[in-house]
Amino acid sequence: GTWGGGVSFYDGKTWQSLTSEDGLAGDVVYSIAQDDDGVFWFGTNKGLSRYDGKAWQTFAKGGPNGLIDDNVYAVIAHPSGEIWVGTRGGVTRLGYGE
């Protein structure tokens, strides 16, 4: 993760970046987790992003799967499929694997 440049990764040949223009919730990335299905979860300054390699999904404050706060500082993918999200306002548990 970066402080304003999204998330960068090495594809084996070159460095690539994913930003809010690609679907990432925010370009300040505080935390990254990968679940047992290989899905990446990014904690950003504008919510939580889920990326399965093809499509993005954003979880934000006040949304249908709302977070307590949009500043996501910690993400943990539990083997049960639950995603635990640490924000400035507290902890949110997403029962994503249910």
PETA-V466925 format. One record per residue. N is the residue number from 0. PSI is psi as a letter, one per 40 degrees, with the letter a starting at -180 (none if undefined). Layout:
N_PSI + N_PSI
This chain:
0_i + 1_i + 2_g + 3_e + 4_e + 5_a + 6_h + 7_i + 8_i + 9_h + 10_e + 11_e + 12_d + 13_i + 14_h + 15_i + 16_i + 17_h + 18_a + 19_d + 20_d + 21_e + 22_e + 23_h + 24_d + 25_i + 26_e + 27_h + 28_h + 29_d + 30_i + 31_h + 32_i + 33_h + 34_i + 35_e + 36_e + 37_e + 38_h + 39_i + 40_h + 41_h + 42_h + 43_a + 44_e + 45_f + 46_a + 47_h + 48_h + 49_h + 50_h + 51_e + 52_e + 53_d + 54_i + 55_i + 56_h + 57_h + 58_h + 59_i + 60_h + 61_e + 62_i + 63_d + 64_f + 65_i + 66_i + 67_d + 68_i + 69_e + 70_h + 71_h + 72_d + 73_i + 74_h + 75_h + 76_h + 77_i + 78_d + 79_e + 80_e + 81_i + 82_h + 83_h + 84_h + 85_h + 86_i + 87_d + 88_e + 89_a + 90_h + 91_h + 92_h + 93_h + 94_f + 95_d + 96_e + 97_none
